[in-house]
Amino acid sequence: MKVDLLQMVETGGCSSKISPRQLEEFLKYLPVPHDPNILVNIDTHDDAGVYRVNDELALVFTTDFFPPVCSDPFEFGQIAAANSISDVYAMGGTPVIALNIMMFPSSSLPLEACAEILKGGADIASEAGVRIIGGHTIDDFPPKYGLAVVGYIHPEKIITNSGAKPGDLLILTKPIGIGVILAGQRMKMSSEKDVNLAKKLMKTLNYSGAEVMKKYNIKGATDVTGYGLAGHALKMARASNVTIEMYLGKVPLIGDTYRLVDDGCIPGAAFRNLEFVENDSHLTMDVRYNLKMICMDAQTSGGLLMCVPPEVSENILSDLHKTGFPRSAVIGRVIEKKEKYLNLEN
């Protein structure tokens, strides 16, 4: 029986997150435990939590799940797993074990579809060297899937979103536009080629990018997901107390992303992300509206945004291009804190 998961959802992938502004209000009510072994908690809204076990070992904890972002159950499982594991890579960690998180409407989808989702997740987990050792399933509509992941890292080698330093250059490893392309698919505006490329990017693990960061001892990075390029850059700038300048004309885009936005294909999540960043951002007068909205576009299983010293930037780009990220590019720089946390230029 052929199943089309997109028929069951209005929004999928990381675009289904609550708005970052709502999240900030929500987190105010979450008690923060005090423990000297907690090395990274929710204070800076980083990609994962980190807990020190001893002087040589810390554990990286993360979880992520969402509704379908594509029609095929197996591909959905692959994308959701890659997205979940990405947070460990963004911290410079090595993912090790995971638990499945599955919400599945047993009365409206065949169990074979559930099995295919789990198989897709297991496929990507195996590629990442992650062992899925259990999980939890509830009956719920629409279907949702993801992983809770644990990784290893040395306590002194953690990469955080608070590690951006003035003088650093910003490198983005994957092109953006996933939310736009997928919205265009629903509206029959996106080409099959662009949709297939978007799915390929979402299934691509950030392993190689993490290895490059570790090779060059990078201290500041995050992955780009539901809050868009601008939203995650803002979180990094706030956590590091710096200003980030981004040159939107240098941001690599997927296929016809620019044209789709020009034709009015702008997902609702982009407007939520714009609301989050606009008070902390300065836009030059010549910034094109299309580029502004694209950098607000919610990404699912997006690339790494890393802060790198200028003297090693070319070497890092060369390594990324050789290891599966041919569109990696310098898209901005970090400067001393100015009036606004973000400066967006063409």
C-alpha positions in Angstrom: 0.0 0.0 0.0 1.5 3.3 -1.1 1.4 6.0 1.6 1.7 9.8 1.1 2.6 11.3 4.5 2.2 14.8 3.3 -1.5 14.3 3.0 -1.7 14.1 6.8 0.1 17.4 7.7 -0.2 21.1 7.3 3.4 21.9 8.4 6.2 19.5 8.7 9.9 19.3 9.6 11.4 22.1 11.7 8.9 24.6 10.4 6.4 23.0 12.9 8.4 24.4 15.8 6.8 27.0 18.0 8.1 30.5 17.3 11.4 31.4 18.9 9.8 34.3 20.7 7.3 31.9 22.3 10.0 29.5 23.2 11.9 32.2 25.1 8.8 33.0 27.1 8.2 29.3 27.8 11.7 28.7 29.0 11.4 31.4 31.6 9.3 29.0 33.7 11.7 26.0 33.4 13.7 25.6 36.6 17.4 25.4 35.9 19.3 22.9 38.1 22.6 24.0 39.6 25.3 21.4 39.3 29.0 22.1 38.5 29.0 19.2 36.1 26.4 20.8 33.9 28.6 22.4 31.3 25.9 23.6 28.9 22.3 24.1 29.8 19.4 26.2 28.5 20.9 29.6 29.4 22.2 30.2 25.9 19.6 28.2 24.0 22.4 26.0 22.6 21.9 22.9 20.4 22.2 20.4 23.2 22.9 19.9 26.9 26.3 18.8 28.1 27.1 16.9 31.4 30.6 16.2 32.6 31.2 12.6 33.8 34.9 13.0 34.6 37.9 15.0 33.5 38.1 13.1 30.2 34.4 12.5 29.3 31.2 14.5 29.0 27.8 13.5 27.6 26.0 15.5 25.0 22.2 15.1 25.3 19.6 16.2 22.7 16.2 15.3 21.3 14.2 16.3 18.2 11.1 15.1 16.5 8.6 16.6 14.0 5.7 15.8 11.6 6.5 14.5 8.0 8.5 16.7 5.7 8.1 14.4 2.7 5.7 11.8 1.3 7.8 8.6 1.7 7.9 7.0 5.2 11.4 5.7 4.8 12.8 9.1 3.6 10.9 10.8 6.5 12.7 8.5 8.9 16.1 9.2 7.4 15.6 13.0 7.5 14.2 13.1 11.0 17.1 11.0 12.3 19.7 13.1 10.5 18.2 16.2 12.0 18.2 14.8 15.5 21.8 13.6 15.4 22.9 17.0 14.0 22.8 18.7 17.3 25.5 16.5 18.7 27.7 17.3 15.6 27.1 21.0 16.1 28.6 20.7 19.6 31.7 18.8 18.3 30.5 15.6 19.8 30.4 12.0 18.7 26.9 10.5 18.7 26.7 7.1 20.2 23.3 5.8 21.2 19.7 6.9 20.6 16.1 6.2 21.5 13.2 6.4 18.9 10.4 8.9 19.5 7.3 7.9 17.5 3.8 9.2 17.4 1.8 7.2 15.0 -2.0 7.1 14.1 -2.6 3.4 14.1 -6.2 3.7 12.9 -5.3 5.8 9.8 -1.9 4.5 8.7 -0.8 0.9 8.1 1.8 -0.5 10.5 4.0 -1.0 7.4 4.4 2.8 7.2 5.4 2.9 10.8 8.0 0.2 10.1 9.4 2.1 7.2 9.8 5.3 9.2 11.8 3.3 11.8 13.8 1.6 9.1 14.7 5.0 7.7 15.8 6.3 11.1 17.9 3.1 11.6 19.5 3.5 8.2 20.8 7.0 9.0 21.7 6.1 12.6 23.8 3.2 11.3 25.6 5.6 8.9 26.4 7.8 11.8 27.6 4.9 14.0 24.7 5.4 16.4 23.0 2.4 18.1 19.2 2.8 18.6 18.5 0.8 21.7 14.8 1.4 22.4 12.2 4.1 22.3 8.6 5.1 23.0 5.5 5.1 20.8 2.1 6.6 21.3 -1.0 6.7 19.2 -1.3 10.2 17.9 -2.3 12.2 14.8 -0.5 13.4 12.7 2.5 11.1 12.7 5.8 12.4 14.2 9.2 10.9 14.5 12.6 11.7 15.8 15.4 10.6 18.2 16.7 11.3 21.6 20.5 11.1 21.2 23.5 10.8 23.5 27.0 11.5 22.4 30.5 11.7 23.8 32.8 14.7 24.0 35.9 15.9 25.9 34.9 18.5 28.5 37.5 20.9 27.2 36.6 20.5 23.5 32.9 21.6 23.5 31.8 23.8 20.6 29.1 26.2 21.6 27.0 29.0 20.2 28.6 31.3 22.8 32.1 30.8 21.2 31.9 33.4 18.5 34.8 35.9 18.7 35.3 39.3 17.0 37.4 38.8 13.8 35.9 35.3 13.1 34.5 34.6 9.7 31.1 32.8 9.3 31.1 29.7 7.2 27.8 28.0 6.2 28.1 24.4 5.1 24.8 23.7 3.3 22.7 26.0 1.0 19.4 27.2 2.4 15.8 27.3 1.1 14.5 24.0 2.2 11.3 25.5 3.7 10.6 27.5 0.5 11.2 24.5 -1.7 9.0 22.2 0.3 6.2 24.9 0.5 6.6 25.2 -3.3 6.1 21.5 -3.6 2.7 21.7 -1.9 1.7 24.5 -4.2 3.1 22.6 -7.3 5.6 25.4 -7.9 8.9 23.6 -7.1 10.6 21.5 -9.7 11.2 17.8 -9.0 14.9 18.5 -9.3 14.8 21.0 -6.4 12.7 18.8 -4.2 15.0 15.9 -4.7 18.0 18.1 -3.9 16.3 19.4 -0.8 15.7 15.9 0.4 19.3 14.9 -0.3 20.6 17.8 1.7 18.2 16.9 4.6 19.5 13.3 4.6 23.1 14.4 4.6 24.8 14.1 8.0 26.8 16.9 9.4 29.6 14.4 10.4 32.2 15.8 7.9 31.5 19.4 9.0 32.0 18.4 12.7 35.3 16.6 11.9 36.5 19.7 10.1 35.6 21.9 13.1 37.5 19.5 15.4 40.5 19.5 13.1 40.8 23.3 13.3 39.8 23.6 17.0 36.8 25.7 16.2 35.0 27.1 19.4 31.8 28.6 18.0 29.1 27.0 15.9 25.5 26.0 15.7 23.3 24.1 13.2 20.7 25.9 11.1 17.2 24.5 11.6 13.7 25.8 12.4 14.6 29.4 13.3 16.3 30.0 10.0 19.7 31.3 9.3 19.0 34.7 10.8 17.4 33.2 13.9 20.2 30.9 14.7 22.8 33.6 14.0 21.0 35.9 16.4 21.0 33.2 19.1 24.8 32.9 18.6 25.3 36.6 18.7 23.4 37.0 21.9 25.1 34.1 23.6 28.5 35.4 22.5 27.7 39.1 23.1 28.9 40.1 19.7 27.4 41.5 16.5 27.2 39.2 13.5 27.3 40.7 10.0 25.9 38.6 7.2 26.2 39.2 3.5 23.0 37.8 2.2 24.1 37.9 -1.4 26.8 35.4 -0.6 24.5 32.9 1.1 24.2 29.7 -1.1 20.6 28.9 -2.1 19.0 25.7 -3.2 17.9 25.7 -6.9 15.0 28.1 -7.6 14.6 29.4 -4.0 14.9 33.0 -5.0 12.4 32.8 -7.8 9.9 31.0 -5.7 10.0 33.7 -3.1 9.7 36.3 -5.8 6.5 34.4 -6.9 5.1 34.7 -3.4 6.1 31.3 -2.0 7.1 32.3 1.6 6.2 29.8 4.4 4.5 31.1 7.5 7.5 30.1 9.7 9.6 32.7 7.9 7.3 35.5 9.2 7.5 34.0 12.7 11.3 34.0 12.5 11.3 37.6 11.1 9.2 38.7 14.1 11.8 37.2 16.4 14.9 38.8 14.8 13.7 42.2 13.6 14.1 44.2 16.8 17.7 43.0 17.2 18.7 43.4 13.5 19.9 46.3 11.3 19.2 46.0 7.6 21.0 48.2 5.1 18.7 50.1 2.8 19.6 48.0 -0.2 18.8 44.6 1.3 16.6 42.8 -1.2 13.3 41.6 0.3 13.6 38.1 -1.2 17.0 37.6 0.5 15.8 38.9 3.8 12.9 36.4 3.8 15.1 33.5 2.6 17.4 34.0 5.6 14.3 33.7 7.8 13.3 30.4 6.1 13.0 27.5 8.5 15.5 24.7 7.6 15.1 21.1 8.4 18.3 19.2 9.0 20.3 22.2 7.8 24.0 22.8 7.7 26.5 24.0 10.3 27.2 27.7 10.8 30.7 28.0 12.2 32.9 30.9 13.4 36.4 30.4 12.1 39.6 32.4 12.3 40.4 34.2 9.0 43.8 32.6 8.7 42.3 29.1 8.4 39.1 29.9 6.5 40.5 28.9 3.1 41.8 25.6 4.4 38.5 24.9 6.1 36.5 25.7 3.0 38.8 23.4 1.0 38.3 20.5 3.4 34.5 21.0 3.4 34.4 21.1 -0.4 36.3 17.8 -0.5 34.2 16.0 2.1 30.6 16.4 0.8 29.8 20.1 1.3 30.7 21.7 -2.1 28.5 24.8 -1.5 30.1 25.8 1.7 30.8 29.5 1.7 31.9 32.5 3.8 28.7 34.4 4.4 29.7 37.0 7.0 31.9 37.9 10.0 31.8 38.5 13.7 32.6 42.0 15.1 32.5 43.7 18.4 29.0 44.3 19.9 27.2 47.2 18.2 23.7 48.6 18.8 22.2 45.5 17.1 23.2 41.9 17.3 22.7 41.3 13.6 23.7 43.4 10.6 22.2 42.2 7.4 23.6 43.4 4.1 23.4 42.4 0.5 
